[in-house]
Amino acid sequence: MQPDDVQGPSEPKVYEEEMEIINSFGETIPIGKSNWVGLRVEEDIYRTGITGELYLLDAENIAQQFDFNGQEKIKLKFGTPSKPPIVFEGRIYAAPKRRNVSDSSAGYAIPFISAECLRSQQIKVRQGFVNEPYSDMVTKIYERYMKPSGNKPLYVEPTLQLASFSFPGWTPIKTIRKLATKSVSADVSYRGATYLFFERLGNGKNIPGQSGFLFVSLEALLDPDRGPYTNPAELYRYEWKSIEDHDPRDFTSIIDLVETKKPNTLDNITKGMYSSTLIVHDIVKGTVHKHKLNYAQEFDHTVGGSTPLPYSKELVDASDSYEIYTTKKYQNYGGVHGGPDSSAGFPEGTILQRHSNFQQMNNLIATYTVPGDSLRRVGDIVQLELPSPETVGSDGPKRDSVMSGRHFVTRVVHNIDRTSPSARYETTIQSVKRDSVGDRAVATHSLDPPLEFNGIF
């Protein structure tokens, strides 16, 4: 039994002296205990950059006194008492929005974002590359256009392809995310087209892969021996009981099971998981090629014991259910690996595969709230135990065998609520079932004979 003056996991440790807002005139606005009443900080593996809101009690009208105009800097430091803290420096991007804190007091919601995201919207990439790996392009673009904003580290997993590319004036983030859709890992044991570009919250140490930005494949994130750093796996367990009965000092007990999502066949059909067709126009030769993906034939092996999701012959044979049009690309390899006839790295080797991989990944999703966990990051592996919805028998509750097991974390939201006498810190996690993450669904190269192009598809 802990003494009353010892913080439990649902009570945040906030470093008040290191939390502040700096306005556009260089004036520092301390975020004292009496001023702020809430905080939300979010990271998402599918969205580049950290976002959040600070909820401020404004009994002294400091929003006008310090001339808040949506151009301020913000510094935050908080965490679970027994774990490393979260350290974040970002930019406020909009004027505070008025928000009623209680019946008798008013406040503001102050939105903020990573400084790199704000900078990315102000500049454009107009630069060409010749016969370089996509991973080298990403490093150069980040160093030139994004790193000056916050000096955060970048972890880059080397890519296989050599390519020539001229960027037409996209933002740096859009450019790198475009390269992610084309990339295949240089590690030949990783055969998916699953690169992602995202940001992880840090603890102030700026270790590449542990915090900052990552350009990395899904396979590497799932490989504890060769991938970037991931935090130790935590076991989160949910039991049928009310939130009021939850012990706030229990790290592993799920406070609230917000939502679970299981396979949706219609959604899988319309997004190309089971079967799809890529129509490639070769402008040079004046031909059109069709490439087809068949989930049953091409799912040849999976990562870490994963298994294909259920399918029928009718589903995997319906290649017209999802179609994509593109143009033929040449000289993506330059003879480095596989030669020009290899499909990996060309549209026919990545587009259909990527759509199928990520659609499969999002078939088994759980969203749940746990006691504040400042160590949890997107890309981590966690263990989830959920009860079966069936009636509890004499032998006790049964385990939900579909949703329980190893999960891959895709979204983390940290919430601190200080409107009650004692502050409460909770972390909402969204994760996908590890066994739903496939490694390969490669489009078969040129199944149909080439068609003469007559100007009409």
C-alpha positions as CSV (number, residue, x, y, z in Angstrom):
1,M,0.0,0.0,0.0
2,Q,1.5,3.3,-1.0
3,P,1.4,6.3,1.3
4,D,-1.0,9.1,0.4
5,D,1.8,11.5,-0.6
6,V,3.2,9.1,-3.2
7,Q,1.9,9.6,-6.8
8,G,0.2,6.8,-8.5
9,P,0.3,6.1,-12.2
10,S,-2.8,8.1,-13.0
11,E,-1.3,11.2,-11.2
12,P,1.0,13.1,-13.5
13,K,4.4,14.4,-12.6
14,V,4.5,17.9,-14.2
15,Y,7.7,19.9,-14.3
16,E,6.1,23.3,-13.8
17,E,9.3,25.2,-14.0
18,E,10.0,23.9,-17.5
19,M,6.6,24.5,-18.9
20,E,6.2,27.9,-20.6
21,I,4.8,29.8,-23.6
22,I,7.0,32.4,-25.4
23,N,5.1,35.0,-27.4
24,S,6.2,36.7,-30.6
25,F,7.8,39.5,-28.7
26,G,10.1,37.1,-26.7
27,E,8.1,37.4,-23.5
28,T,7.9,34.3,-21.4
29,I,4.5,33.3,-20.0
30,P,4.9,30.7,-17.3
31,I,2.3,27.9,-17.2
32,G,1.9,27.9,-13.5
33,K,-0.2,25.5,-11.4
34,S,-3.0,28.0,-11.1
35,N,-3.3,28.8,-14.8
36,W,-3.6,25.6,-16.8
37,V,-6.3,23.0,-16.2
38,G,-5.7,20.4,-19.0
39,L,-3.4,19.1,-21.7
40,R,-3.8,16.8,-24.7
41,V,-0.7,15.6,-26.7
42,E,-1.1,13.2,-29.6
43,E,1.2,11.2,-31.9
44,D,-0.1,9.2,-34.8
45,I,1.9,6.8,-37.1
46,Y,-0.2,7.8,-40.1
47,R,0.2,11.6,-39.6
48,T,3.5,13.4,-39.6
49,G,4.0,15.6,-36.5
50,I,2.9,16.0,-32.9
51,T,-0.4,17.8,-32.2
52,G,-2.2,18.9,-29.1
53,E,-4.0,21.5,-27.0
54,L,-3.3,23.2,-23.8
55,Y,-6.3,24.2,-21.7
56,L,-5.7,27.4,-19.8
57,L,-7.8,29.0,-17.0
58,D,-7.7,32.7,-17.7
59,A,-9.1,34.5,-14.6
60,E,-6.6,37.5,-15.3
61,N,-7.2,37.9,-19.0
62,I,-3.6,37.0,-19.8
63,A,-4.5,36.0,-23.3
64,Q,-4.8,39.7,-24.2
65,Q,-2.2,40.9,-21.8
66,F,0.5,38.9,-23.6
67,D,-1.0,39.4,-27.0
68,F,-1.6,35.8,-28.0
69,N,-1.8,35.7,-31.8
70,G,-1.1,32.1,-32.8
71,Q,2.6,32.6,-33.4
72,E,4.0,31.5,-29.9
73,K,6.4,28.8,-28.9
74,I,5.4,26.3,-26.3
75,K,7.5,24.0,-24.0
76,L,6.1,21.1,-22.1
77,K,7.5,18.5,-19.7
78,F,5.3,15.9,-18.0
79,G,5.1,12.2,-17.4
80,T,4.4,9.1,-15.2
81,P,6.2,9.5,-11.9
82,S,8.2,6.2,-12.2
83,K,9.0,6.6,-16.0
84,P,11.0,9.0,-18.2
85,P,9.1,12.3,-18.8
86,I,7.8,13.5,-22.2
87,V,9.7,16.7,-23.4
88,F,8.2,18.6,-26.2
89,E,8.8,22.0,-27.9
90,G,6.4,23.1,-30.5
91,R,4.5,26.0,-32.0
92,I,1.1,27.5,-31.2
93,Y,-0.5,27.9,-34.6
94,A,-3.9,29.6,-33.9
95,A,-5.2,32.2,-31.5
96,P,-6.7,30.7,-28.3
97,K,-10.3,29.4,-28.6
98,R,-12.6,30.4,-25.7
99,R,-13.6,27.4,-23.6
100,N,-15.8,27.3,-20.4
101,V,-13.9,25.5,-17.7
102,S,-16.8,25.6,-15.2
103,D,-20.0,27.4,-14.6
104,S,-18.1,30.3,-13.0
105,S,-14.8,30.4,-14.9
106,A,-13.7,30.7,-18.5
107,G,-10.5,29.7,-20.2
108,Y,-8.9,29.0,-23.5
109,A,-7.9,26.0,-25.6
110,I,-4.5,26.7,-27.2
111,P,-3.7,24.4,-30.2
112,F,-0.1,23.5,-30.9
113,I,1.9,21.4,-33.4
114,S,5.5,20.4,-34.2
115,A,7.6,23.3,-35.4
116,E,8.6,21.2,-38.4
117,C,5.0,20.9,-39.6
118,L,4.6,24.7,-39.4
119,R,7.8,25.3,-41.3
120,S,6.9,22.6,-43.9
121,Q,3.8,24.7,-44.9
122,Q,6.0,27.7,-45.6
123,I,8.5,26.2,-48.0
124,K,8.5,24.1,-51.2
125,V,10.9,21.4,-52.4
126,R,12.1,22.3,-55.9
127,Q,15.0,20.0,-56.3
128,G,16.1,17.1,-58.6
129,F,17.9,13.9,-57.7
130,V,19.7,11.6,-60.2
131,N,20.3,7.9,-59.5
132,E,20.0,8.1,-55.7
133,P,18.3,5.9,-53.2
134,Y,15.0,7.2,-51.9
135,S,16.4,7.1,-48.4
136,D,19.3,9.4,-49.3
137,M,16.7,11.8,-50.9
138,V,14.8,11.8,-47.6
139,T,17.9,12.6,-45.5
140,K,18.9,15.5,-47.7
141,I,15.3,17.0,-47.8
142,Y,15.0,16.7,-44.1
143,E,18.4,18.2,-43.3
144,R,17.8,21.2,-45.7
145,Y,14.2,22.0,-45.2
146,M,12.9,20.6,-41.8
147,K,15.7,20.1,-39.3
148,P,16.5,23.8,-38.9
149,S,13.1,24.2,-37.2
150,G,13.8,22.1,-34.1
151,N,17.0,20.1,-34.6
152,K,15.2,16.8,-34.0
153,P,16.9,13.6,-35.0
154,L,15.9,11.6,-38.1
155,Y,16.0,7.8,-38.3
156,V,16.2,6.5,-41.9
157,E,16.0,2.9,-42.9
158,P,18.0,2.4,-46.2
159,T,15.9,1.8,-49.3
160,L,16.7,-0.5,-52.2
161,Q,15.8,1.6,-55.2
162,L,18.0,4.0,-57.1
163,A,15.9,6.6,-58.8
164,S,15.8,9.9,-60.6
165,F,13.2,12.3,-59.4
166,S,12.4,16.0,-59.8
167,F,10.0,17.5,-57.2
168,P,7.5,20.0,-58.5
169,G,7.2,22.3,-55.5
170,W,5.6,20.1,-52.9
171,T,6.0,20.8,-49.1
172,P,8.9,18.8,-47.5
173,I,6.5,16.6,-45.6
174,K,4.3,15.9,-48.7
175,T,7.5,15.1,-50.6
176,I,8.9,12.6,-48.0
177,R,5.5,11.0,-47.6
178,K,5.3,10.5,-51.4
179,L,8.7,8.8,-51.3
180,A,7.4,6.5,-48.6
181,T,4.7,5.2,-50.9
182,K,7.4,4.1,-53.4
183,S,10.0,2.7,-51.1
184,V,11.2,-0.9,-50.6
185,S,13.7,-1.8,-47.9
186,A,17.3,-2.6,-48.7
187,D,17.0,-5.4,-46.3
188,V,16.0,-8.3,-48.6
189,S,14.2,-10.1,-45.7
190,Y,11.7,-7.2,-45.7
191,R,9.6,-7.7,-48.8
192,G,6.7,-5.3,-48.2
193,A,6.1,-1.8,-49.5
194,T,5.2,-0.4,-46.1
195,Y,7.3,2.7,-45.4
196,L,6.0,5.4,-43.1
197,F,7.1,8.9,-42.1
198,F,6.1,10.0,-38.7
199,E,7.2,11.6,-35.4
200,R,7.7,10.1,-32.0
201,L,7.6,12.2,-28.8
202,G,11.0,12.4,-27.0
203,N,12.4,12.6,-23.5
204,G,15.0,15.3,-24.2
205,K,17.8,12.9,-25.2
206,N,17.3,13.2,-29.0
207,I,18.3,9.6,-29.9
208,P,17.5,8.7,-33.5
209,G,14.8,6.1,-33.7
210,Q,13.8,6.6,-30.1
211,S,12.4,10.1,-30.7
212,G,12.1,12.6,-33.5
213,F,11.2,11.7,-37.1
214,L,11.4,8.2,-38.6
215,F,11.3,7.1,-42.2
216,V,11.0,3.4,-41.8
217,S,9.2,0.3,-43.0
218,L,6.5,-1.5,-41.0
219,E,8.6,-4.7,-41.1
220,A,11.5,-2.9,-39.4
221,L,9.3,-1.6,-36.7
222,L,8.1,-5.1,-36.0
223,D,11.6,-6.5,-35.9
224,P,13.1,-6.0,-32.4
225,D,16.6,-7.2,-33.5
226,R,17.2,-4.9,-36.5
227,G,14.6,-2.1,-36.4
228,P,14.6,1.2,-34.6
229,Y,14.3,1.4,-30.8
230,T,11.0,0.4,-29.3
231,N,10.0,0.5,-25.6
232,P,9.6,-2.7,-23.6
233,A,6.2,-4.3,-24.2
234,E,3.5,-3.7,-21.6
235,L,0.6,-6.0,-20.8
236,Y,-2.7,-4.2,-20.7
237,R,-5.6,-6.2,-19.3
238,Y,-9.3,-5.3,-19.4
239,E,-11.9,-6.7,-16.9
240,W,-15.6,-6.1,-16.7
241,K,-15.9,-3.4,-14.0
242,S,-16.9,0.3,-13.8
243,I,-14.4,3.1,-14.2
244,E,-15.1,4.1,-10.6
245,D,-13.9,0.6,-9.4
246,H,-10.6,0.9,-11.3
247,D,-7.5,1.2,-9.1
248,P,-5.6,4.3,-10.4
249,R,-2.4,2.7,-9.1
250,D,-2.7,-0.3,-11.4
251,F,-0.5,0.3,-14.4
252,T,-1.7,-2.6,-16.5
253,S,-5.5,-2.4,-16.0
254,I,-7.4,-0.9,-18.9
255,I,-9.6,1.9,-17.5
256,D,-12.0,2.1,-20.5
257,L,-12.2,-0.1,-23.6
258,V,-13.3,2.6,-26.0
259,E,-13.8,0.6,-29.2
260,T,-12.8,-2.5,-31.1
261,K,-13.0,-2.9,-34.9
262,K,-13.1,-6.3,-36.7
263,P,-12.9,-7.2,-40.4
264,N,-15.3,-5.4,-42.7
265,T,-15.5,-7.3,-46.0
266,L,-17.1,-4.4,-48.0
267,D,-14.4,-2.0,-46.9
268,N,-11.7,-4.6,-47.7
269,I,-13.2,-5.0,-51.3
270,T,-13.4,-1.3,-52.0
271,K,-9.9,-0.6,-50.8
272,G,-8.1,-3.4,-52.7
273,M,-7.1,-5.9,-50.0
274,Y,-8.4,-9.1,-51.6
275,S,-7.8,-8.3,-55.2
276,S,-7.0,-5.4,-57.4
277,T,-5.7,-4.3,-60.8
278,L,-3.0,-1.9,-61.8
279,I,-3.2,-0.5,-65.4
280,V,0.2,0.8,-66.5
281,H,0.6,3.0,-69.6
282,D,4.0,2.7,-71.2
283,I,4.3,6.1,-73.0
284,V,7.7,5.1,-74.6
285,K,6.5,1.9,-76.2
286,G,2.8,2.9,-76.6
287,T,1.5,-0.1,-74.7
288,V,-0.7,-0.8,-71.7
289,H,0.0,-3.6,-69.2
290,K,-2.3,-4.9,-66.5
291,H,-0.9,-6.2,-63.2
292,K,-3.2,-8.1,-60.8
293,L,-3.0,-8.8,-57.1
294,N,-4.6,-12.0,-55.8
295,Y,-4.6,-12.1,-52.0
296,A,-4.7,-16.0,-51.9
297,Q,-1.8,-16.5,-54.3
298,E,0.5,-13.7,-53.2
299,F,0.3,-13.9,-49.4
300,D,3.2,-16.3,-49.2
301,H,4.5,-15.6,-45.7
302,T,4.0,-13.2,-42.9
303,V,5.9,-11.5,-40.2
304,G,6.3,-13.2,-36.8
305,G,3.7,-15.9,-37.3
306,S,1.0,-13.6,-38.7
307,T,-1.7,-15.3,-40.7
308,P,-3.9,-14.2,-43.7
309,L,-7.4,-13.0,-42.9
310,P,-10.3,-15.2,-44.1
311,Y,-11.2,-14.9,-47.7
312,S,-13.2,-16.7,-50.4
313,K,-12.4,-17.5,-54.0
314,E,-15.0,-15.0,-55.1
315,L,-13.2,-12.2,-53.2
316,V,-9.7,-12.8,-54.5
317,D,-10.7,-13.4,-58.1
318,A,-12.6,-10.1,-58.4
319,S,-9.7,-8.0,-59.7
320,D,-12.0,-5.4,-61.2
321,S,-13.2,-4.4,-57.7
322,Y,-10.3,-2.0,-57.3
323,E,-8.3,-0.4,-60.1
324,I,-5.4,2.1,-60.3
325,Y,-4.0,3.8,-63.3
326,T,-0.3,4.9,-63.6
327,T,2.5,5.4,-66.1
328,K,5.5,3.2,-66.7
329,K,8.7,4.2,-64.9
330,Y,12.2,3.5,-66.2
331,Q,15.7,3.4,-64.6
332,N,14.6,3.0,-61.0
333,Y,17.4,0.6,-60.3
334,G,20.4,1.4,-62.5
335,G,21.4,-2.2,-62.3
336,V,22.0,-2.2,-58.5
337,H,19.6,-5.0,-57.6
338,G,17.2,-7.1,-59.5
339,G,17.7,-5.3,-62.9
340,P,15.1,-3.3,-64.7
341,D,12.7,-6.2,-65.0
342,S,12.3,-6.5,-61.2
343,S,8.9,-5.3,-60.1
344,A,9.9,-4.1,-56.6
345,G,10.4,-0.3,-56.7
346,F,8.2,0.2,-59.8
347,P,4.5,1.1,-59.5
348,E,3.6,-2.5,-60.4
349,G,5.6,-3.7,-57.4
350,T,4.5,-1.3,-54.7
351,I,1.1,0.3,-55.3
352,L,-1.2,-2.8,-55.1
353,Q,1.0,-4.3,-52.4
354,R,0.9,-1.2,-50.2
355,H,-2.9,-0.9,-50.5
356,S,-3.4,-4.5,-49.5
357,N,-0.8,-4.5,-46.7
358,F,-2.2,-1.4,-44.9
359,Q,-5.8,-2.4,-45.4
360,Q,-5.1,-5.8,-43.9
361,M,-3.3,-4.1,-41.0
362,N,-6.4,-2.1,-40.1
363,N,-8.8,-5.0,-39.9
364,L,-8.4,-5.7,-36.2
365,I,-8.2,-2.4,-34.2
366,A,-8.6,-1.8,-30.4
367,T,-8.8,1.7,-28.8
368,Y,-8.5,1.8,-25.0
369,T,-7.6,4.1,-22.1
370,V,-4.9,3.1,-19.6
371,P,-3.3,5.0,-16.6
372,G,-0.9,7.7,-17.8
373,D,2.0,6.0,-19.6
374,S,4.7,8.5,-20.7
375,L,6.8,5.7,-22.0
376,R,4.3,4.5,-24.7
377,R,5.1,5.5,-28.3
378,V,3.6,4.7,-31.7
379,G,5.5,1.8,-33.2
380,D,5.7,-0.1,-29.9
381,I,4.4,-3.6,-29.4
382,V,2.1,-4.2,-26.5
383,Q,0.2,-7.3,-25.2
384,L,-3.6,-6.9,-24.9
385,E,-5.9,-9.2,-22.9
386,L,-9.6,-8.6,-23.5
387,P,-12.5,-10.7,-22.1
388,S,-14.9,-12.6,-24.4
389,P,-18.4,-11.0,-24.6
390,E,-20.0,-14.3,-23.7
391,T,-21.6,-14.9,-20.3
392,V,-19.2,-15.6,-17.5
393,G,-19.5,-19.3,-16.4
394,S,-18.4,-21.2,-13.3
395,D,-14.8,-21.4,-14.7
396,G,-14.6,-17.5,-14.8
397,P,-14.4,-15.1,-17.8
398,K,-13.1,-16.3,-21.1
399,R,-10.5,-14.6,-23.3
400,D,-11.4,-12.9,-26.6
401,S,-9.1,-15.0,-28.8
402,V,-9.7,-12.7,-31.8
403,M,-8.7,-9.4,-30.3
404,S,-6.3,-10.5,-27.5
405,G,-2.6,-11.0,-28.2
406,R,0.3,-8.9,-29.4
407,H,-0.7,-5.4,-30.8
408,F,1.2,-2.8,-32.8
409,V,0.6,0.8,-31.5
410,T,-0.5,3.2,-34.2
411,R,-1.8,6.2,-32.1
412,V,-1.2,7.5,-28.6
413,V,-3.0,10.4,-26.9
414,H,-1.8,11.7,-23.5
415,N,-4.5,13.5,-21.5
416,I,-4.1,15.4,-18.2
417,D,-7.2,16.8,-16.5
418,R,-6.7,19.2,-13.6
419,T,-10.3,20.4,-13.2
420,S,-10.8,18.2,-10.1
421,P,-9.0,18.6,-6.8
422,S,-6.4,15.9,-7.8
423,A,-4.9,15.9,-11.3
424,R,-5.6,12.8,-13.5
425,Y,-3.3,11.5,-16.2
426,E,-4.6,9.0,-18.7
427,T,-3.2,7.6,-22.0
428,T,-5.5,6.5,-24.8
429,I,-3.9,4.0,-27.2
430,Q,-5.0,2.7,-30.6
431,S,-3.4,-0.5,-31.7
432,V,-3.8,-3.1,-34.4
433,K,-3.7,-6.8,-33.8
434,R,-0.1,-8.0,-34.5
435,D,-1.4,-11.1,-36.4
436,S,-3.3,-8.9,-38.8
437,V,-0.1,-7.3,-40.1
438,G,1.0,-9.0,-43.3
439,D,4.4,-8.8,-44.9
440,R,3.8,-9.5,-48.5
441,A,1.1,-9.2,-51.1
442,V,3.1,-8.6,-54.3
443,A,1.5,-7.8,-57.6
444,T,2.2,-10.5,-60.2
445,H,4.3,-9.0,-63.0
446,S,2.5,-8.7,-66.4
447,L,-0.2,-11.4,-66.0
448,D,-2.0,-10.2,-69.1
449,P,-0.2,-9.7,-72.5
450,P,0.5,-6.0,-73.3
451,L,-2.2,-4.2,-75.1
452,E,-1.6,-1.7,-77.9
453,F,-2.5,1.8,-76.6
454,N,-5.0,3.6,-78.9
455,G,-5.6,6.6,-76.6
456,I,-8.6,5.1,-74.8
457,F,-8.4,2.9,-71.7
